[in-house]
Amino acid sequence: MAELRVLIAGGGTGGHIIPALAVARELVAHHGAEVLFVGTARGMESRLVPQAGFPLHLVEVGQLKNVSLKTRLRTLSDLPRSILACKRLIREFMPDVVFGVGGYASGPAMAAALLLKVPTMAFEPNAMPGLANRLVGKRVQAAAVNFPSAVRWFRNAEVTGIPVRKEFFAIEAPASAALHLLIFGGSQGARIFNNHLPKIIAPLLDAVPGLTVLHQSGARHFEATQAAFAASGADPAHWKVSPFLDDMPARFAQANLVMARSGASTVAELAAAAKPALLVPFAAAADDHQKRNAEEMVNAGAALMLQEPDLEVSGRLLAALTGLLTSPERLMAMGAAARTQAHPDAAERIANLLLALAAGGR
């Protein structure tokens, strides 16, 4: 049996599970830990955790946020069963510490751990904690958060940041004198970006001589977005639409400015790469957490924020992008400000907190 056994609970989105996997790798590589994940079949953990070589135990947990009353009532009625299932799992696995990373399975697993008096730590990547973390925040023994504004929701919280791949920290300023804009809407793309960028691409290229644009559309909307760009009359040598982007550190490295959503992982990668950004929060994000994340970056001087309705106002998006891209000193200052929000040792710090909590529990 490993000297340290850690149960990592939660997932749902990449913003929860990707940092959790980074912490798991740190625990295994440097502390010889045995790690077990608990999640749901519909979350991204069902694919990413087995791919990373970690065992995953699935539990049935419904949604509570942004769903119908019927779904919410069914989830509440199923919750005791979910907590019982997590209690059985904890008794079988006997973890030294439970690490709740937010998402569907995090709530019942952390509740079960608290009932069984197992040391429990929460991870909160967003400026505004999700429902599961808000419910248990004052009951867990410790918490690792990304933004100082989230500290108040937890006991014994430390600002550790979000684990980000080391390649993002190695990015240097673009070597080319010509400006490059990266537009990134997440792995599925952002429909509002796909709708509005083709409308302004021609005047944007006219306003910023030599500019090139890489627009990630998502696979589902690639053909329509490509056709809209082509119909704009903008010089096709200066723009490219891609359904999906791999090697994001390389894409970030080429960019002088990034237009993106403001999910926690994206914001952390922008900070690590020291990239100035125009952030457009996803309006339907739970608890408006993307807006809170963007506000933190704006307050740090690292980003400019437009909200989705702003994109509907004629000329506002064009003015924002043009204003940034024609102000090299401002872009440089924003990039430097972004780097102040980065946490290169996040995975190590979180792992050490878990280790200390487990030792105290023993």
C-alpha positions in Angstrom: 0.0 0.0 0.0 1.3 3.5 -0.9 2.2 5.7 2.0 -0.1 8.5 0.7 -3.6 7.7 -0.8 -5.5 10.6 -2.3 -9.1 10.6 -3.6 -9.7 13.3 -6.2 -13.4 14.1 -6.6 -15.1 16.1 -9.3 -14.7 17.2 -12.9 -17.3 18.0 -15.5 -15.3 20.6 -17.5 -11.7 20.7 -18.5 -11.2 23.7 -16.1 -11.8 21.3 -13.2 -10.2 18.0 -14.4 -7.1 19.2 -16.2 -5.6 20.9 -13.1 -6.6 17.9 -11.1 -4.6 15.6 -13.4 -1.6 17.9 -13.1 -1.8 17.6 -9.3 -2.3 13.8 -9.5 0.9 13.5 -11.6 2.8 15.6 -9.1 1.6 13.5 -6.2 2.6 10.3 -8.0 6.0 11.5 -9.3 7.3 13.2 -6.2 5.4 11.6 -3.3 4.7 8.1 -4.5 1.0 8.5 -3.9 -1.8 6.2 -5.0 -4.5 8.3 -6.6 -8.1 7.4 -7.3 -10.5 9.7 -9.1 -14.3 9.8 -8.6 -16.5 11.5 -11.2 -19.5 11.1 -13.5 -20.0 9.4 -16.8 -21.0 12.7 -18.5 -18.0 14.8 -17.4 -14.8 15.1 -19.3 -13.1 13.0 -16.6 -14.7 9.9 -18.1 -12.4 10.3 -21.0 -9.4 12.3 -19.7 -8.7 10.4 -16.5 -8.4 6.9 -18.1 -6.3 8.4 -20.9 -3.9 9.7 -18.2 -3.6 6.3 -16.7 -5.5 6.9 -13.5 -8.3 4.7 -12.1 -11.8 6.4 -12.1 -14.8 5.4 -10.1 -18.1 6.7 -11.5 -21.1 7.8 -9.4 -24.5 9.0 -10.4 -24.9 12.7 -9.6 -27.4 15.1 -11.2 -27.2 18.8 -11.9 -28.5 21.5 -9.7 -27.4 24.7 -11.5 -29.1 26.0 -14.7 -31.6 23.2 -15.0 -35.4 22.8 -14.7 -37.1 22.5 -11.3 -37.9 18.8 -12.2 -34.2 18.0 -12.7 -33.2 19.9 -9.6 -35.7 18.0 -7.5 -34.6 14.6 -8.9 -31.0 15.5 -8.1 -31.8 16.5 -4.6 -33.7 13.2 -4.1 -30.8 11.3 -5.5 -28.2 13.1 -3.4 -28.4 10.9 -0.3 -27.7 7.8 -2.5 -24.7 9.6 -4.1 -23.3 10.5 -0.7 -23.8 6.8 0.5 -22.0 5.6 -2.7 -19.1 8.0 -1.9 -19.0 6.8 1.7 -18.6 3.2 0.6 -15.9 4.2 -1.8 -14.0 6.1 0.9 -14.2 3.1 3.3 -12.9 0.8 0.6 -10.1 3.0 -0.7 -9.2 4.5 2.7 -7.7 7.8 1.5 -5.5 9.9 3.7 -7.0 13.0 2.1 -9.9 13.9 -0.2 -9.3 16.6 -2.8 -12.5 18.1 -4.2 -11.9 20.0 -7.5 -15.5 21.2 -8.2 -18.1 19.8 -10.6 -20.9 17.2 -10.2 -19.1 14.5 -8.2 -17.2 16.9 -5.9 -20.2 17.8 -3.7 -21.3 14.3 -2.6 -17.7 13.0 -2.3 -16.6 15.9 -0.1 -19.8 15.6 2.0 -19.1 11.9 2.5 -15.5 12.7 3.5 -16.6 15.3 6.0 -19.1 12.9 7.5 -16.4 10.2 7.8 -14.0 12.8 9.2 -11.4 12.3 6.4 -9.2 15.4 5.9 -10.7 17.3 2.9 -9.3 20.1 0.7 -11.2 22.0 -1.9 -9.8 23.4 -5.2 -11.4 26.5 -6.7 -10.1 27.7 -10.1 -12.6 30.6 -10.5 -13.0 33.9 -8.9 -16.6 32.9 -8.0 -16.7 29.4 -6.5 -19.2 26.9 -7.9 -22.1 25.6 -5.9 -20.4 22.5 -4.5 -17.5 24.5 -3.1 -19.7 27.2 -1.7 -21.7 24.6 0.2 -18.7 22.9 1.8 -16.2 25.8 1.7 -16.4 26.6 5.4 -16.4 23.0 6.5 -13.3 21.7 4.6 -10.0 21.8 6.4 -8.1 23.7 3.6 -8.5 25.1 0.1 -6.4 26.0 -2.8 -7.7 28.9 -4.9 -6.6 30.7 -8.1 -7.9 34.2 -7.2 -7.6 36.1 -3.9 -11.3 37.1 -4.2 -12.2 33.4 -3.7 -10.4 33.1 -0.3 -13.3 34.4 1.7 -15.5 31.4 0.8 -13.2 28.9 2.5 -11.4 27.9 5.7 -7.6 28.0 5.5 -7.5 29.0 1.8 -4.2 29.7 0.1 -3.8 31.3 -3.3 -1.8 28.6 -5.2 -3.0 29.3 -8.7 -3.9 26.8 -11.3 -1.4 24.2 -12.6 -0.5 25.1 -16.2 1.8 23.3 -18.6 5.4 24.4 -18.3 5.5 25.2 -22.1 3.3 28.3 -21.5 5.9 29.8 -19.1 8.6 29.3 -21.6 6.9 31.5 -24.3 8.8 34.6 -25.4 7.6 37.7 -27.2 6.8 37.1 -30.9 9.9 37.5 -33.1 8.1 38.8 -36.1 7.4 42.6 -36.5 4.0 41.8 -38.1 1.1 41.6 -35.6 -0.8 38.4 -35.1 -4.2 38.0 -33.5 -5.4 34.6 -32.0 -9.1 34.2 -31.6 -9.9 31.2 -29.5 -13.4 30.1 -28.3 -12.5 27.0 -26.4 -12.4 23.4 -27.9 -16.0 23.7 -29.2 -15.5 27.3 -30.5 -17.6 30.2 -29.6 -20.6 30.9 -31.9 -20.7 34.5 -31.0 -17.1 34.9 -32.2 -17.9 33.0 -35.4 -20.8 35.3 -36.0 -19.1 38.6 -35.4 -15.5 38.3 -36.5 -16.3 37.9 -40.2 -18.3 41.1 -40.1 -15.2 43.1 -39.0 -12.3 41.2 -40.5 -11.9 43.4 -43.6 -12.0 46.8 -41.8 -9.7 45.3 -39.0 -7.1 44.3 -41.6 -7.3 47.7 -43.2 -6.9 49.5 -39.8 -3.9 47.3 -38.8 -1.5 46.9 -41.8 0.3 43.5 -41.9 -2.0 41.9 -39.3 -2.7 38.2 -39.6 -5.6 36.5 -37.8 -6.0 32.8 -36.7 -9.6 32.1 -35.8 -10.6 28.8 -34.1 -14.2 28.1 -34.9 -14.9 24.6 -33.5 -15.5 21.7 -35.8 -19.3 22.1 -36.0 -19.2 25.6 -37.3 -16.0 25.5 -39.3 -17.5 25.5 -42.8 -20.0 28.3 -42.1 -17.4 30.4 -40.4 -14.9 29.8 -43.2 -17.5 30.8 -45.8 -18.4 34.0 -43.8 -14.7 35.0 -43.7 -14.4 34.4 -47.4 -17.5 36.4 -48.2 -16.1 39.4 -46.3 -13.7 40.3 -49.0 -10.8 40.4 -46.6 -7.4 39.2 -48.1 -7.3 35.4 -47.5 -3.5 35.6 -47.1 -4.1 37.5 -43.8 -6.7 35.2 -42.1 -7.2 31.6 -41.4 -10.1 29.7 -39.9 -9.3 26.4 -38.1 -11.8 24.0 -36.6 -9.5 23.0 -33.8 -6.1 24.1 -32.5 -3.5 21.8 -31.1 -0.2 22.8 -29.5 -1.7 25.8 -27.8 1.6 27.0 -26.4 2.9 27.4 -29.9 -0.3 29.2 -30.9 0.0 31.6 -28.0 3.7 32.2 -28.8 2.9 33.6 -32.2 0.2 35.9 -30.9 0.5 39.6 -29.9 -3.1 39.6 -28.7 -5.5 36.8 -27.8 -9.3 37.2 -28.0 -10.9 34.5 -25.8 -13.5 33.4 -23.3 -12.5 33.7 -19.7 -12.7 30.2 -18.3 -10.3 29.6 -15.4 -7.8 27.5 -17.4 -7.7 29.9 -20.3 -7.0 32.8 -17.9 -4.3 30.9 -16.2 -2.6 30.0 -19.5 -2.8 33.7 -20.6 -1.1 34.7 -17.4 1.6 32.0 -17.7 2.3 33.1 -21.3 2.2 36.8 -20.4 -0.3 37.5 -23.2 -2.5 40.5 -23.3 -6.1 39.6 -24.0 -9.5 40.8 -25.0 -11.9 38.6 -22.9 -15.5 38.0 -23.7 -17.1 36.0 -20.8 -19.6 33.3 -21.7 -22.8 34.8 -20.5 -24.5 31.5 -19.5 -21.6 30.4 -17.3 -22.8 29.2 -13.9 -22.8 32.0 -11.3 -21.4 34.3 -14.0 -18.0 33.0 -13.0 -16.4 33.8 -16.4 -17.2 37.5 -15.9 -15.7 37.4 -12.4 -12.5 35.8 -13.9 -12.3 38.5 -16.6 -12.8 41.3 -14.1 -9.8 40.0 -12.1 -7.6 40.2 -15.2 -9.0 43.6 -16.1 -8.3 44.9 -12.5 -4.7 43.6 -12.8 -4.2 45.6 -16.0 -3.8 42.3 -18.1 -7.0 42.4 -20.2 -9.8 44.3 -21.7 -13.3 42.9 -21.3 -16.3 43.1 -23.6 -19.5 41.3 -22.6 -21.6 39.4 -25.2 -24.1 42.3 -25.7 -21.2 44.6 -26.5 -20.5 42.5 -29.6 -23.9 43.4 -30.9 -23.2 47.1 -30.8 -21.9 48.3 -34.1 -18.2 49.1 -34.2 -17.5 48.2 -30.5 -15.6 45.0 -31.2 -13.7 46.6 -34.1 -12.8 49.6 -32.0 -11.6 47.4 -29.1 -9.4 45.2 -31.3 -8.0 48.1 -33.3 -7.3 50.2 -30.2 -5.2 47.4 -28.7 -3.4 46.2 -31.8 -2.3 49.8 -32.7 -0.9 50.4 -29.2 2.3 48.3 -28.9 3.2 49.9 -25.5 -0.2 49.0 -24.1 0.1 45.4 -25.3 3.5 45.1 -23.7 2.3 46.6 -20.4 -0.8 44.2 -20.4 1.5 41.2 -21.1 3.7 42.2 -18.2 0.7 42.6 -16.0 -0.6 39.2 -17.0 2.6 37.5 -15.9 2.1 38.9 -12.4 -1.0 36.7 -12.2 0.9 33.5 -13.0 1.7 30.7 -10.6 4.5 28.5 -12.0 4.6 26.2 -9.0 0.9 25.7 -8.6 0.9 21.9 -8.9 3.8 21.5 -6.4 2.2 23.9 -3.9 -1.2 22.1 -4.1 0.4 18.7 -3.7 2.4 19.9 -0.7 -0.8 21.3 0.9 -2.5 17.9 0.4 0.6 16.1 1.9 0.6 18.4 5.0 -3.2 17.9 5.4 -2.9 14.1 5.2 0.0 14.1 7.7 -2.1 16.1 10.1 -5.0 13.8 9.7 -2.9 10.7 10.4 
